[in-house]
Amino acid sequence: MRVSVYARVSSERQEEKDLSIPAQLKALKRYAMERGWEVVAEYVDEAESARTAHRPKFKEMVAAARRRSKPFEAILV
C-alpha cells in the first residue's frame, strides 16, 4: 500500500519533548515499513497550531488525497 505521512509541531516546547518533526517522521516511516507499506509523500507543518486551519502542507495533502488519480491510499499521522 502507498501511504503519505504527516507531521506537525505547534511549539518549540513540543519539540523539546521528543515530539520533533524528525522523531515523528522516523516513527511513521518505521510503522509503514513494519507493515510493508511504501511512503510516497511527506507533509510537514512546523509551528502550526491545531486550533487554526492555517496548515498549508495539511491542505496540500488533503488536496492530493482528493485527486482522481490518487498518489497514496492512506495517510499516517
Contacts in CASP RR format, 6 or more apart in sequence:
PFRMAT RR
TARGET T0000
AUTHOR 0000-0000-0000
METHOD contacts of the structure
MODEL  1
MRVSVYARVSSERQEEKDLSIPAQLKALKRYAMERGWEVVAEYVDEAESA
RTAHRPKFKEMVAAARRRSKPFEAILV
1 35 0 8 1.000
1 36 0 8 1.000
1 37 0 8 1.000
1 38 0 8 1.000
1 73 0 8 1.000
1 74 0 8 1.000
2 37 0 8 1.000
2 38 0 8 1.000
2 40 0 8 1.000
2 71 0 8 1.000
2 72 0 8 1.000
2 73 0 8 1.000
2 74 0 8 1.000
3 32 0 8 1.000
3 37 0 8 1.000
3 38 0 8 1.000
3 39 0 8 1.000
3 40 0 8 1.000
3 72 0 8 1.000
3 73 0 8 1.000
3 74 0 8 1.000
3 75 0 8 1.000
3 76 0 8 1.000
4 39 0 8 1.000
4 40 0 8 1.000
4 41 0 8 1.000
4 42 0 8 1.000
4 43 0 8 1.000
4 61 0 8 1.000
4 64 0 8 1.000
4 65 0 8 1.000
4 71 0 8 1.000
4 72 0 8 1.000
4 74 0 8 1.000
4 75 0 8 1.000
4 76 0 8 1.000
5 25 0 8 1.000
5 28 0 8 1.000
5 29 0 8 1.000
5 32 0 8 1.000
5 39 0 8 1.000
5 41 0 8 1.000
5 42 0 8 1.000
5 43 0 8 1.000
5 75 0 8 1.000
5 76 0 8 1.000
5 77 0 8 1.000
6 42 0 8 1.000
6 43 0 8 1.000
6 44 0 8 1.000
6 45 0 8 1.000
6 57 0 8 1.000
6 58 0 8 1.000
6 61 0 8 1.000
6 75 0 8 1.000
6 76 0 8 1.000
6 77 0 8 1.000
7 21 0 8 1.000
7 24 0 8 1.000
7 25 0 8 1.000
7 28 0 8 1.000
7 42 0 8 1.000
7 43 0 8 1.000
7 44 0 8 1.000
7 45 0 8 1.000
7 77 0 8 1.000
8 21 0 8 1.000
8 24 0 8 1.000
8 44 0 8 1.000
8 45 0 8 1.000
8 46 0 8 1.000
8 48 0 8 1.000
8 50 0 8 1.000
8 55 0 8 1.000
8 58 0 8 1.000
9 15 0 8 1.000
9 19 0 8 1.000
9 20 0 8 1.000
9 21 0 8 1.000
9 24 0 8 1.000
9 46 0 8 1.000
9 47 0 8 1.000
10 47 0 8 1.000
10 48 0 8 1.000
10 49 0 8 1.000
10 50 0 8 1.000
11 47 0 8 1.000
12 47 0 8 1.000
14 20 0 8 1.000
15 21 0 8 1.000
21 44 0 8 1.000
21 46 0 8 1.000
25 42 0 8 1.000
25 44 0 8 1.000
28 39 0 8 1.000
28 76 0 8 1.000
28 77 0 8 1.000
29 39 0 8 1.000
31 76 0 8 1.000
32 38 0 8 1.000
32 39 0 8 1.000
32 76 0 8 1.000
37 74 0 8 1.000
39 76 0 8 1.000
40 71 0 8 1.000
40 72 0 8 1.000
41 61 0 8 1.000
41 64 0 8 1.000
41 71 0 8 1.000
41 72 0 8 1.000
43 57 0 8 1.000
43 58 0 8 1.000
43 60 0 8 1.000
43 61 0 8 1.000
44 57 0 8 1.000
45 55 0 8 1.000
45 56 0 8 1.000
45 57 0 8 1.000
45 58 0 8 1.000
48 54 0 8 1.000
48 55 0 8 1.000
48 58 0 8 1.000
61 75 0 8 1.000
64 70 0 8 1.000
64 71 0 8 1.000
64 72 0 8 1.000
65 72 0 8 1.000
65 75 0 8 1.000
END
